[in-house]
Amino acid sequence: MEALALLRPWFLAALLAGAIPVIIHLLDRKRARPAHIATLRFLKLAHARKRGGLRLRNILLLLSRIALLSCLAILFAGPGCRQDAGITKSAASWIFVVDTSPSMSSARGGRSAIDAARDAVSSIVAESAPQSRFMLLATSEQSGGGSRPEFTSNAAEFTRALKNIAIEYGRHSLPSAVERAVRLAEGVPDARIVVLSDLQKSAWEHGTLANVEGGRALIIDTGLEKPENVWIDSVKETASEIAVGVKRSGGDKSLKPAVKVRLDDGRVMTTYAADGLARIPLKRPAKPYTGAISVSPGGDVPIDDETTFTGGEARKISAVFVNGDPRTPEMRDELFFARRAFSPDGLLAAEIGFSEARPADLGSMTLDGVDLLVLANVSTLPPGASGRILKSVRGGMAVLMTAGDNWNSLMRPSAPVLSVSSETSIAPLLAAPLRDVANAGVGEARSVDTAALSGPMEMFRLPDSGDLKLARIKSYWLLNASSKAGLDVSMRLDNGAPLVVERREGKGRLMLFTTTIDADGADFCLQPAFIPWLGRLIHHASGLTRFEGVRAVSGNALELPFDELVWVRQPDGSRVSVPPRAKKFTPVQPGLYTIERYGNEKLATFVTVMDSAESDTTRIGAEALDSLFGKNGYRLIRADAGGRIPGIGGRRDTSGYFAGVLIAALLLEAALIRPFGRRRKV
Amino acid sequence: MLERADMLDPELTARLAGAAFSGPPTPAPHHGVQPSPRRGIGMEFAEHVEYSPGHEISSIDWKVFARSDRYYVKQREDERLRRVVFVMDTSASMTYGAASALDMRGSKHQFAAKIVTSIARCLVSEGDAVGLMLTGDGEPVYLPPSGGMKQFEALFEIVSGGIAAGNCRLSSACAESAERLKRNATMFIVSDFLDEDPGFEEILRGMLPRGISPRLIHVMHSDEVELPQEGTTRFIDIEGDESLVLDPDLIRKAYNEEVRGFLRQMSESAAKSGIPYAFCETGRDPAEALTALIRSDGRSGGWR
């Protein structure tokens, strides 16, 4: 039931003005000017002819004037309709959880889901009882931290904050945000939690809602009805084509969206996506280039209809593998997978050019163009080789040494081959001096401390990046060094012993893996994470981490493979500096980013795209909500197009209706009274 | 009461005299100079008409009989003295438009007085006899027709001293006047004809066989025709206590239609009865209408 709610009800006293026309009418009759006339005959006849019309006209005129004055009084009073839901009758502490995920940008008719959310919050704030307090929470995981938000009773301040709330890229978790709201509501007896969301599936499925008991939430659905969206899911550029993956949620799946590719050299190509894939033949330019891809029609979410990409052939890392094991590599079954990865059609072949050499070849082979020299289980070098290798390292090459059983002889007192002065010693190439070999007993193998992974290895802390913890290390070398010696330890055993150590040497670096890369001392090579780990190690060691073609996800931190101060130029033209130690950068705006070093020298480019999960406008089902909140843990209502919230006691402005009546009364008045200029002088 | 200056309109008198009263002066003092369409015993030949029983045998033109073998009678101009009586309405309704109860300037009464004196002055100057009857409150004032300036002065005094008040008894006044005139006279009836009198027309038609020719001069105030009042107005009937509160702006159109309908009805009714009729509205020059009234043919209601 809707009741009239007035902002300034005391103005209703002016309704008495509605009696003015009646009073004027009565006074007018009394104050009628007398005029003598020779006969009343014609007046009576004329009056008799017009009597019916005049009576109707007078009644209409009286009613229109009463309506006019009454509407004016009501308009001054600020009319609106209040829905009686009981929720806004008393002062409360409102916690608004506003979904700021990119899917909230979905819009129709120029009005987005986040606009509807803002309007809904404004509506509740406007209708809230005096002494109410408000708090605003966004759902982005990035905005989840920081200082504890406070309630404010200043509606103007809160409205300003509401106005500033905007779409945030990156991961969003509605359940986590609701849980945070519940925690904030603890100890606040009049707290009321209102969640405003488009109920897009991915944001609701991410995270858990464990502590919602007692936090009965009101969920206001601000999403579009029957949402549909088309977005660019993937871009793969090869020498002969660009393959654009296009996905759709909702709508007619048989429609084939048009995909347009515009290269920076001015070429424009258009095709249609069939079965979710658009293949655009392309003769790839020799130099790195950028392009823009758009899909049309793009559906409800506008910000995923366009993306940029980088292309062009990237230089491969040139790696030389020197195996000190007397047995031939073919005989080592455990390295089979590694060899497969480096083979021409292997996983790492596109990025790493792999060749093999014997230790004896190191005396004469040229190291020009070599980015990484892997010395696996090499205990001695040909005379003079260490000097040549070290010179190359200072010029930018990297050496990765891995331990092996050949090193056992190094520790014999009779063979102090680790002496730096020895021409055949590997000591100059070690990142840190060796102290001793440690062999774990049977059943006492060590494992990797994944929590201590840092630097290039940090990415393996993520659960979906392969689990290095499964590896068992039976023997490893202890080092005689400390962090003060300029060493970086990026991987340790569970007892703290270093596993991957590196030291800068000139422009290059010396790296040491303190256990074996084959299965003699550890079973790394048998783990699923081995190939990605090895690839990452090689990339890092060579310093030529392939960065071109990276498609980062907005809001997700990206590790920059640069050991110097760099600047990241964002799509809007602004620049952000990234110190060499920080290395991490979180791109937010979707688009093309350029990494520059001092002097604006371009180092690399990468593309940031919106998380494609946000593009999928599929809505979360009622069952899923029930399982999150419990059947009675929430109440779901839907905001209509005008920001009105049925069932929450929203106030709907009805001044338009009264203004309409007022205008109609004015028009009626104008039509009924004599036209201008018809008055004449007596 | 009216001042002399309020009643004399030399310009109107001159225009009526120049337009309507042309003709040579008659040597006989008892004869008027006004050429009459009535065929009588005068010296001037007027026309031949075919003989019918009742004509004098001596008036048969035998020369014409010799030429055409048919009897024709010579008709001559009747140059006898004309008797004209003005019946003037002095009821209260004729005061409409007056500046005040004592100052009749601007009223229908003043306008009617101006018309009566102008026509009378023309007739007297031509040697005709003029008389007057005022009909209003009380007994009618009657001045028998007679010629000469003294008669005109007497008529002038009566008109100027006449007080417009009360109801008009136009029918009885006309009947009484006709009774006194007996035969062969002209009667100018000057009124606003606002009183509804169903026997009035019958009385007028009864005069015609007796040679009494009635002529109607309908006087109305321009405000009566237009209804210029604005805003809610209490209209008070001058001849009674009745009043009516109205917004004239709302009924003006219908009022104008009613007034025009009344005027049209008056004109058509007069024409149908063969009675000359002239409408004179205050504020407008009445000369043209009056000239047409005086010149109107006997067979269509002119002089007889």
HADDOCK unambig.tbl for C-alpha pairs under 7 A between the chains (distance, minus, plus):
assign (segid A and resid 28 and name CA) (segid B and resid 232 and name CA) 6.88 0.50 0.50
assign (segid A and resid 29 and name CA) (segid B and resid 232 and name CA) 6.94 0.50 0.50
assign (segid A and resid 32 and name CA) (segid B and resid 232 and name CA) 5.14 0.50 0.50
assign (segid A and resid 32 and name CA) (segid B and resid 233 and name CA) 4.68 0.50 0.50
assign (segid A and resid 32 and name CA) (segid B and resid 234 and name CA) 5.49 0.50 0.50
assign (segid A and resid 33 and name CA) (segid B and resid 232 and name CA) 6.71 0.50 0.50
assign (segid A and resid 33 and name CA) (segid B and resid 233 and name CA) 4.68 0.50 0.50
assign (segid A and resid 33 and name CA) (segid B and resid 234 and name CA) 5.66 0.50 0.50
assign (segid A and resid 34 and name CA) (segid B and resid 233 and name CA) 5.75 0.50 0.50
assign (segid A and resid 34 and name CA) (segid B and resid 234 and name CA) 4.50 0.50 0.50
assign (segid A and resid 34 and name CA) (segid B and resid 235 and name CA) 5.92 0.50 0.50
assign (segid A and resid 34 and name CA) (segid B and resid 236 and name CA) 6.97 0.50 0.50
assign (segid A and resid 35 and name CA) (segid B and resid 233 and name CA) 6.70 0.50 0.50
assign (segid A and resid 35 and name CA) (segid B and resid 234 and name CA) 5.99 0.50 0.50
assign (segid A and resid 35 and name CA) (segid B and resid 235 and name CA) 4.92 0.50 0.50
assign (segid A and resid 35 and name CA) (segid B and resid 236 and name CA) 6.04 0.50 0.50
assign (segid A and resid 36 and name CA) (segid B and resid 235 and name CA) 5.58 0.50 0.50
assign (segid A and resid 36 and name CA) (segid B and resid 236 and name CA) 4.64 0.50 0.50
assign (segid A and resid 36 and name CA) (segid B and resid 237 and name CA) 5.93 0.50 0.50
assign (segid A and resid 36 and name CA) (segid B and resid 238 and name CA) 5.86 0.50 0.50
assign (segid A and resid 37 and name CA) (segid B and resid 96 and name CA) 6.63 0.50 0.50
assign (segid A and resid 37 and name CA) (segid B and resid 235 and name CA) 6.24 0.50 0.50
assign (segid A and resid 37 and name CA) (segid B and resid 236 and name CA) 5.92 0.50 0.50
assign (segid A and resid 37 and name CA) (segid B and resid 237 and name CA) 5.31 0.50 0.50
assign (segid A and resid 37 and name CA) (segid B and resid 238 and name CA) 5.83 0.50 0.50
assign (segid A and resid 38 and name CA) (segid B and resid 93 and name CA) 4.58 0.50 0.50
assign (segid A and resid 38 and name CA) (segid B and resid 96 and name CA) 5.88 0.50 0.50
assign (segid A and resid 38 and name CA) (segid B and resid 237 and name CA) 5.99 0.50 0.50
assign (segid A and resid 38 and name CA) (segid B and resid 238 and name CA) 5.43 0.50 0.50
assign (segid A and resid 39 and name CA) (segid B and resid 237 and name CA) 5.49 0.50 0.50
assign (segid A and resid 39 and name CA) (segid B and resid 238 and name CA) 6.96 0.50 0.50
assign (segid A and resid 40 and name CA) (segid B and resid 237 and name CA) 5.94 0.50 0.50
assign (segid A and resid 42 and name CA) (segid B and resid 255 and name CA) 5.95 0.50 0.50
assign (segid A and resid 42 and name CA) (segid B and resid 258 and name CA) 5.87 0.50 0.50
assign (segid A and resid 42 and name CA) (segid B and resid 259 and name CA) 6.50 0.50 0.50
assign (segid A and resid 43 and name CA) (segid B and resid 255 and name CA) 6.02 0.50 0.50
assign (segid A and resid 46 and name CA) (segid B and resid 251 and name CA) 6.14 0.50 0.50
assign (segid A and resid 46 and name CA) (segid B and resid 254 and name CA) 4.94 0.50 0.50
assign (segid A and resid 46 and name CA) (segid B and resid 255 and name CA) 4.98 0.50 0.50
assign (segid A and resid 46 and name CA) (segid B and resid 258 and name CA) 6.74 0.50 0.50
assign (segid A and resid 47 and name CA) (segid B and resid 251 and name CA) 6.40 0.50 0.50
assign (segid A and resid 50 and name CA) (segid B and resid 251 and name CA) 6.88 0.50 0.50
assign (segid A and resid 680 and name CA) (segid B and resid 228 and name CA) 6.79 0.50 0.50
assign (segid A and resid 681 and name CA) (segid B and resid 228 and name CA) 6.98 0.50 0.50
assign (segid A and resid 682 and name CA) (segid B and resid 228 and name CA) 5.20 0.50 0.50
assign (segid A and resid 682 and name CA) (segid B and resid 229 and name CA) 5.58 0.50 0.50
